[in-house]
Amino acid sequence: MAITNLLSTTITLKHSPFLLLKPTTKLRNPKRPTIRAQSKNDDSVDGPDRLISAITYFYPFFDGVQYGKYVITQFAPIQTLIQPLVPAIRVFKSFPLNGLLVFFTLYFIVVRNPNFSRYVRFNTMQAIVLDVLLIFPDLLERSFNPSDGFGLDLMMSFDSTVFLFLLVSLVYGSSSCLLGQLPRLPIVAEAADRQVL
């Protein structure tokens, strides 16, 4: 009986004309979807892992900086962007086997080491795969080396495209890692996924 009285007063209150004139609380529309911004990893990546992952993207850039010889000389903003990296690039290029040593170091000490987080190993593997893909532009440049004309223009465009891809990969990969996000580079992300267990 008490429950029936409570329900009847509730029904009476719902249909009361006073509620229509002065609502005291705003009712939320239950049919409207709620959209929340969520980070995929909720900042679960710690600082050292972020830093190590960001640094690994310098390896393919330093190894392929020679493809920017046309772009760097033509565009002053890119020269300004690259200028602070020149000492590190000179150290990297000073010994012919530095690229190979860095490759083996990153692959065997970082990627194959389960003591590193999957985040670090995946980003390192992406940088390695990106560097391995630099074999194709190198082979093309060695086999097709025009001195002038349309062939030279085509080679300049190809080299500039490779360099700009490396530059964008460096900026995107490193900045994403520093922010704790997982960068997925086109062409190389799936290959890196397969290699990292």
N, C-alpha and C positions, 0 to 999 in steps of 0.2 A: 504494500500500500504506500509506503514511504517513497519507494522508487517510482511509482506511478505519479505521485504528486510532484516529485522532482522533475520528471520528464515533461509533465504538463506545464510546469512553470518555465522550463527551458524553451519549450515550443512557443509559449506565450511571449517570452522575451524576444525570440527570433522574429516574430511577426509584429512586434510592437512598432507603432509609427514613430516613436521617439528615437529609435535606433536609426531610422532612415534620415532623420533631420540632423542629429549630432552624433556622428560616430566618435567614440572615444579612442579607439585604436585602429590603426591601419591593418587591414587584413591582407595577407600575402596571397597572391594568386597561385594556387597549387599547380596549375597547368603550365605555367611559364617555366622553361628549363633554366637551371642555374649553371652558369659557365664559370669554371674556376681555372685560373692559370696554375699549372703545376709543372715543376721541373721534373725531368725524367729521373734524375738521380738525387734530388733533394739535397744537394751539396754534400753528398756522402764521400766525395773524393777529397782526400786530405792535401794539404799544401805541397809537400814534397813530390807526391805523385803528379800533381798538376804541373809543377816546374819541370820535372824530368820529361814528361810528355810534351810540353811546349818546346823544350830544347831540342828534342829529336827531329822536329820539322826543319831545323836549320841544316841538317845533313844533306837532304836532296837539293836544297837551294844552293848550298855552297858547292856541291858537286856539279850542278848545272848552270852556274852563274855565267859561264862563257856564252850561253845562248842569248844573253842579253846585250851582247856587244853593240847591236844596232839600236836597240831601244834606249839603252843607257846614254849613248852619245847624242841621241836626238831629243830626249825629253829631260829637262832640268829637274822637274819634281821627282822623277825616279832616281836621278843622280843623288839628289838630296836624301832620299829615303835609303839608298844603298850606302852612302858615304860612311855612316858609323860602323858598318859591317866590314869595311875594306880590310882592317887589320886582321880580323878573324879569317876572312877569305884568303888572305895572303899566307897565313899560317897553315890553313887547310891545304892550299895548293903548293906549298913549299916543298913537300916531299911527295913523289909520284905515287907511293903506296898508301898514303893517308886515307884515301877513300876506301880502299880494300880493308885496311886495318879497322876503320870505324865500322864498316859493314859487319865484319866478323865479331867485333866487340859488341855491337848492338844486338846482333842475332843470337850469339851464344850466351852472352852474359845477361841480357835483358829479356829477350823474347822467350828463350827456352828455360828461363829461371822461374819456377813457381813461387819464389819468395816475393817477386814483384806482383803487384795487383794486375788483374786482367786489363784494367784501364790503361796502365803504363805499357803493358805488352802489346795491346791492340794498337795504340798510337805509334809505338816504335815500329811495329810491323807495317803499318801504313806508310811510314816514312821510308822504310827499307824497300817496299814494293814500288813506291814512287821513284826511288833512286834506280832500281833495277830497270824500270821502264825507260830510263834515260839511255839505255843501250840502243834503242831503235832510232832516236834522232841522231845519235853519234854514228851509227852505221850508215844512215842515209847521208849525213854530211860528208863522211869519208868517201863514199862511193859516188856521190853526185856533188862535185865541187865546182860550180860554174864561176867564171871570172867576170862576166858581164852579161847584159841583156835580160831577157825574161827569166832565164834560169836563176840569175842572181837575185832578182826581185822575189821570185818564188822562195828561194832559200832564206832570204831576209825575213819574209813573212812567216815562214815555218819556224825559224829560230826565235823570232819575237813571240810567236804564239806559245812555244814551249817555255820560254822564260816567264811570260806573263802568267801561265798556268802554275809554274813553280812559285812565283811571287804570291799569287792569290792563295795557293795551298799553304804557304808559310804563314801568311797573315791570318787566314781562316783557322788553320789547324792550331797554331800557337795561341791565338786569342781565345778560341773555344776551350782549349785545355786550361788556360789560366783562369777562365770563368767556371771551370768544373764541368763543362758540357762535353759530350762525346761527338767530335767531328767525324763525319763520314764523307770522305773525299770521293768524288766520282771516279770510276774505273778501278780504284785500288781497295775500296772498303771491303768488298766481298772476298777478294783474295786474302786480305789481312784477317778477316773473320775465319776463313778456313785454316789458316796457319796457327792461330792462337787457340789453344785448347782451354 
